[in-house]
Structure formats: C-alpha cells, structure tokens
Amino acid sequence: MHLSASTAARLAGLACALVCATALAGVLARAAAVAAQDESFSPEQIQKGARIYERTCAPCHGPRMADPQGAGNLRTFPRDQKSRFVVLVTKGKNNMPPWGDVLKPDDIEALWAYVIAGER
C-alpha cells in the first residue's frame, strides 16, 4: 500500500495530535489527583464524618473502613472522584441505599473528609 505524501502528512499530524491529547489527559488526571490530596479538613469535620460513618456506613463498609461486608473498600476509594462519592452517597447504587434524604450536604462533606483523611 502506497500513500500519497499529503495523506502520509495528515496521518502523521493525526498521530501527533493523538499523542499530545493522551499526554494532556494524563497531566490533567494527575493534577486532579494532587488537588484532591491537597484538600484539608478540620479535625472537627473529620470527627463528624467518623460519627456519621459509624452510624450509617459501618454496618456494610466495616468498622473504621476495615473488613467491608461485601461493600466497596472505602480506604481505596479514588481521591480524585469526590463527585462520584457524593452521587453514590446521595442516590445509592445496587445494594447501597440512598442517603440524600437523610444526610445534609455538610454531612456528606464530613463523610468525604473522613474517607479521605480518616482511618489510614
């Protein structure tokens, strides 16, 4: 198969654009992960999250996020996926009940603080 010079140049340009887009996506993902790790929470917020966790989450996710009873291991929840965490807590998924009618947004924020900064 023989490509014309203009077709080969276009393909090379597309390949370069794909490599650049892939590199940019990696940089953005790393930046989001670093930003999530840099979140700082007050000790009071983490303690509030721990109390809410004990009451609402521990029966399935295990005490102090250890030994989950078939539920996701929250110790390994991706730190760059806060919005996913909020949706899961609010709306539930599969066997997890929705907590959006029970927990206020600041309660969910405290849970996030506990999951990210809590029992490690």
trRosetta pair geometry for C-beta under 8 A, 3 or more apart (Angstrom, degrees):
i j d omega theta_ij theta_ji phi_ij phi_ji
3 7 4.5 -126 -175 90 101 118
3 8 4.6 127 108 -59 126 89
3 11 7.2 -37 -173 5 162 140
4 7 4.6 90 55 9 82 104
4 8 6.9 -151 90 -5 40 88
5 8 5.7 -55 -145 39 30 111
5 9 6.2 33 155 -21 64 107
6 9 5.6 -52 -146 36 31 113
6 10 6.4 33 154 -19 64 104
7 10 5.7 -52 -148 35 32 111
7 11 6.4 31 153 -17 65 106
8 11 5.7 -54 -147 38 31 111
8 12 6.3 33 153 -20 65 106
9 12 5.7 -53 -147 36 31 112
9 13 6.4 33 152 -20 63 105
10 13 5.6 -54 -149 36 32 113
10 14 6.4 32 153 -18 65 105
11 14 5.6 -52 -146 37 33 111
11 15 6.3 35 153 -20 65 104
12 15 5.7 -52 -147 35 31 113
12 16 6.4 33 152 -19 63 105
13 16 5.7 -54 -149 36 31 112
13 17 6.4 32 152 -19 65 105
14 17 5.6 -52 -146 36 33 112
14 18 6.3 35 154 -21 65 105
15 18 5.7 -53 -149 35 31 113
15 19 6.5 32 153 -18 64 104
16 19 5.8 -54 -149 36 32 110
16 20 6.3 30 153 -17 65 107
17 20 5.7 -56 -147 39 31 111
17 21 6.2 31 155 -20 66 107
18 21 5.7 -53 -143 37 29 110
18 22 6.3 30 156 -19 63 107
19 22 5.8 -56 -149 37 29 111
19 23 6.4 28 153 -18 64 107
20 23 5.7 -55 -147 37 31 111
20 24 6.2 31 154 -19 65 107
21 24 5.7 -53 -145 37 31 112
21 25 6.4 35 154 -22 64 104
22 25 5.7 -51 -149 33 31 113
22 26 6.7 32 152 -18 62 104
23 26 5.7 -56 -154 35 33 112
23 27 6.5 33 151 -18 66 105
24 27 5.6 -53 -148 36 34 112
24 28 6.3 32 155 -17 67 106
25 28 5.8 -55 -146 39 30 110
25 29 6.3 32 155 -21 64 106
26 29 5.7 -53 -146 35 30 111
26 30 6.4 28 157 -15 65 106
27 30 5.9 -57 -149 38 30 108
27 31 6.3 31 152 -21 65 108
28 31 5.6 -53 -145 36 32 113
28 32 6.4 33 155 -20 65 103
29 32 5.8 -53 -150 35 31 110
29 33 6.5 30 152 -18 64 106
29 80 7.2 93 -167 138 67 168
30 33 5.6 -54 -148 36 34 112
30 34 6.3 33 154 -19 66 105
31 34 5.8 -53 -147 37 31 110
31 35 6.3 33 153 -20 65 106
32 35 5.6 -53 -146 37 32 112
32 36 6.3 32 154 -20 65 105
32 80 4.5 83 126 -151 100 123
33 36 5.7 -54 -148 36 31 111
33 37 6.4 28 154 -17 64 107
33 78 8.0 -77 -110 -176 96 92
33 79 6.2 84 -150 78 71 103
33 80 4.4 -63 -88 -54 61 129
34 37 5.7 -57 -148 38 32 109
34 38 6.3 30 154 -21 65 109
35 38 5.7 -60 -148 36 30 111
35 39 7.6 56 149 -45 59 81
35 80 7.6 82 61 -116 86 89
36 39 6.0 -24 -168 -13 40 112
36 79 4.1 149 124 140 127 90
36 80 4.5 -149 -7 -89 149 54
36 81 8.0 18 -112 5 160 39
36 82 6.5 -172 -124 -32 111 107
36 116 7.4 -134 164 -128 90 135
37 79 5.6 55 -69 137 70 155
39 113 7.9 -130 132 -108 121 72
39 116 6.4 11 72 133 125 160
39 117 7.9 -122 96 -45 95 114
41 45 4.7 -119 -177 82 98 126
41 46 5.3 112 118 -53 125 92
41 113 3.7 136 -135 -144 157 115
41 116 7.2 128 -14 75 136 114
41 117 5.1 -157 40 16 124 151
42 45 4.5 97 56 2 83 101
42 46 7.1 -151 92 -2 45 84
42 113 8.0 -17 44 -159 55 153
43 46 5.7 -56 -149 39 35 111
43 47 6.1 36 153 -20 68 107
44 47 5.7 -55 -146 38 30 111
44 48 6.3 34 153 -21 65 104
45 48 5.6 -50 -148 34 31 113
45 49 6.4 34 151 -18 63 105
45 109 7.3 -56 -163 123 120 93
45 110 5.2 -141 -171 -116 73 80
45 113 4.6 4 130 89 106 176
46 49 5.6 -53 -151 37 32 114
46 50 6.4 38 149 -24 65 102
46 110 7.5 -171 -87 -163 17 75
46 113 5.0 -120 -85 136 62 109
46 114 5.4 130 -155 -88 62 62
46 117 5.4 -84 -103 89 127 115
46 118 5.7 168 -165 -83 102 80
47 50 5.4 -48 -148 31 34 115
47 51 6.6 35 152 -19 64 100
48 51 5.8 -53 -153 34 33 110
48 52 6.5 29 151 -14 66 106
48 107 7.6 -119 149 -124 111 58
48 110 4.2 -67 100 -155 106 146
48 113 7.9 47 63 63 91 131
48 114 7.9 -130 80 -50 55 114
49 52 5.7 -55 -145 40 33 109
49 53 6.0 39 153 -24 67 107
49 110 3.8 -163 -66 151 80 74
49 111 4.8 164 -144 -87 96 26
49 112 7.1 -111 -119 42 140 37
49 113 4.8 -169 -28 68 150 90
49 114 2.9 -160 121 -27 122 113
49 115 7.3 -110 168 -12 136 66
49 118 6.5 -125 100 -62 121 130
50 53 5.5 -51 -144 35 29 116
50 54 6.4 34 155 -24 63 103
50 114 5.0 170 -59 -125 59 130
50 118 6.0 154 -78 -130 95 130
50 119 7.8 110 -112 -33 107 98
51 54 5.8 -50 -149 31 30 113
51 55 6.6 22 155 -12 62 109
52 55 5.9 -64 -152 41 31 108
52 56 5.8 -17 169 19 70 116
52 57 7.5 52 125 -2 71 106
52 103 6.9 76 -162 -117 134 120
52 107 5.5 149 -111 -169 155 95
52 110 6.0 105 11 97 138 117
52 111 5.5 -88 93 -73 130 92
52 114 7.5 -169 55 -2 96 151
53 56 6.8 -80 -130 54 19 80
53 57 4.5 -47 -153 45 64 123
53 58 6.1 88 144 -44 74 88
53 61 7.7 -75 -167 71 96 131
53 65 7.6 -39 -179 -53 142 87
53 111 6.1 136 -67 -128 87 84
53 114 5.3 -137 -30 118 135 156
53 115 7.7 156 -93 -60 134 78
53 118 7.6 53 -6 -134 162 176
54 57 7.6 0 -27 50 13 80
54 58 5.1 11 -138 -17 39 139
54 63 7.6 32 -121 -131 80 74
55 58 7.6 84 16 18 15 106
56 99 6.3 68 179 -118 144 139
56 102 7.3 154 -113 114 138 140
56 103 7.3 -29 -54 -60 175 121
57 60 6.7 -83 -173 52 49 88
57 61 4.8 -17 162 28 92 127
57 74 7.5 22 168 -33 138 156
57 111 7.2 124 -32 -142 143 121
58 61 6.3 -75 -108 62 26 81
58 62 6.5 -62 -155 108 64 18
58 63 5.2 41 -156 -92 118 50
58 64 7.7 35 -115 -15 109 37
59 69 7.6 -54 149 30 52 138
60 68 6.9 16 144 -159 61 84
60 69 5.6 -110 -150 56 45 101
60 70 7.3 -70 -163 66 87 79
60 71 4.1 82 149 -33 100 146
60 95 7.8 176 -138 116 145 111
60 96 7.2 178 105 -103 165 81
61 65 6.0 -26 144 -118 109 57
61 68 4.9 -31 -149 -113 45 98
61 69 7.7 -85 -52 24 12 76
61 71 4.8 -83 -82 93 63 135
61 72 7.0 -20 -114 70 100 62
61 73 7.7 137 -157 -119 87 29
61 74 5.4 27 -169 -12 136 119
62 65 6.2 60 78 -174 98 13
62 66 4.9 -123 136 79 132 41
62 67 4.1 154 -129 74 140 65
62 68 4.7 -100 -13 -76 113 41
62 69 6.4 151 -63 -20 79 75
62 71 7.7 -161 -12 56 81 108
63 66 6.3 -25 77 50 65 92
63 67 7.4 11 37 52 73 106
64 118 7.8 -154 -152 143 72 114
64 119 4.3 147 -173 -111 92 169
65 68 7.6 -14 -168 -61 51 94
65 73 7.2 87 174 -170 89 62
65 74 4.6 -100 -135 67 115 104
65 75 4.9 134 139 -51 125 86
65 115 7.1 127 -88 -124 144 69
65 118 7.2 122 -6 95 133 121
65 119 5.3 172 32 68 110 124
66 75 7.5 43 -81 -35 57 134
66 119 7.4 -94 -32 135 95 142
68 71 4.5 -117 -175 66 116 76
68 72 6.5 -112 -160 84 169 20
68 73 5.3 -136 -3 -84 134 61
68 74 7.5 131 -74 -3 127 78
70 95 7.8 6 118 61 115 154
71 95 7.6 -119 -94 82 87 114
71 96 6.9 96 -132 -78 112 103
72 77 7.0 76 139 -81 123 95
73 76 4.9 37 102 23 108 105
73 77 7.6 -161 102 -42 57 71
74 77 5.0 -13 -152 -22 55 119
74 115 5.1 -92 170 -134 115 107
75 119 7.3 -72 -95 96 102 91
75 120 7.3 138 -144 -113 99 59
77 81 7.0 -119 166 65 85 111
77 85 6.4 75 167 -90 139 114
77 115 5.8 -13 48 169 138 128
78 81 4.2 62 85 5 108 116
78 84 7.7 36 62 53 109 137
79 82 7.9 6 176 -52 44 82
79 116 5.9 93 -125 -125 94 102
81 84 4.0 -21 169 31 105 123
81 85 6.2 119 115 -25 80 87
82 85 5.4 -54 -152 34 35 116
82 86 6.4 36 152 -20 68 103
82 112 6.0 49 -139 -148 96 139
83 86 5.6 -50 -148 34 35 113
83 87 6.5 34 153 -17 65 104
84 87 5.8 -55 -149 38 32 110
84 88 6.2 32 153 -20 66 107
85 88 5.8 -57 -147 37 29 110
85 89 6.3 22 158 -14 66 108
85 111 8.0 -169 159 109 117 106
85 112 5.8 116 114 -104 144 98
85 115 7.0 -169 -145 66 146 159
86 89 6.0 -58 -145 40 27 106
86 90 5.9 21 159 -15 64 116
86 108 5.8 82 -127 154 78 136
86 112 7.3 -15 -67 -66 82 129
87 90 5.8 -61 -138 44 26 108
87 91 5.6 -18 178 21 67 115
88 91 7.0 -69 -121 55 15 80
88 92 7.1 46 -176 -120 51 13
88 93 5.5 -52 -134 -1 82 120
88 96 6.7 15 177 100 90 153
89 92 7.9 12 -169 -67 14 48
89 99 5.2 -48 173 49 75 119
89 100 7.5 123 119 -61 68 70
89 103 6.9 -45 155 59 114 148
89 108 5.2 152 101 -131 145 108
89 111 6.4 135 -116 87 157 153
90 98 6.4 -3 141 -159 38 92
90 99 6.6 -81 -103 65 25 71
90 100 3.7 56 -164 -77 72 108
90 103 7.9 -114 -96 68 61 107
90 108 6.8 1 -62 -102 87 154
91 98 5.0 -36 -163 -114 22 112
91 100 6.3 25 -64 -24 46 132
92 96 4.7 -169 -152 106 77 78
92 97 5.0 -73 -106 159 139 18
92 98 3.6 -93 -12 -60 109 61
92 99 7.1 125 -62 -10 87 65
93 96 5.3 18 51 49 62 112
98 101 6.9 65 116 5 103 91
99 102 4.9 -71 -163 52 69 109
99 103 4.7 26 146 7 107 115
99 108 7.5 149 99 -87 117 100
100 103 6.9 -58 -108 54 21 82
103 107 3.9 -134 -165 93 93 133
103 108 5.3 112 130 -53 128 82
103 111 7.4 -3 -163 -20 155 133
104 107 4.7 103 52 0 70 104
104 108 7.4 -138 96 -3 39 85
105 108 5.7 -54 -149 37 36 110
105 109 6.3 40 151 -21 67 104
106 109 5.2 -46 -144 36 38 118
106 110 6.4 44 152 -22 64 100
107 110 5.6 -52 -152 34 32 112
107 111 6.6 36 147 -20 63 101
108 111 5.4 -46 -150 33 36 115
108 112 6.5 42 148 -21 64 100
109 112 5.5 -49 -151 33 34 115
109 113 6.5 39 148 -22 63 102
110 113 5.4 -47 -149 32 36 116
110 114 6.5 37 151 -19 65 102
111 114 5.6 -54 -151 36 33 112
111 115 6.3 31 153 -18 67 106
112 115 5.8 -55 -145 37 31 109
112 116 6.1 19 159 -9 66 112
113 116 6.2 -64 -143 45 25 103
113 117 5.7 -29 178 30 65 113
113 118 7.3 95 123 -43 60 94
114 117 7.0 -73 -118 59 16 74
114 118 3.9 29 -173 -48 60 138
114 119 7.8 20 176 0 83 80
115 118 6.3 5 -57 22 13 116
117 120 7.7 -67 -175 -25 30 120
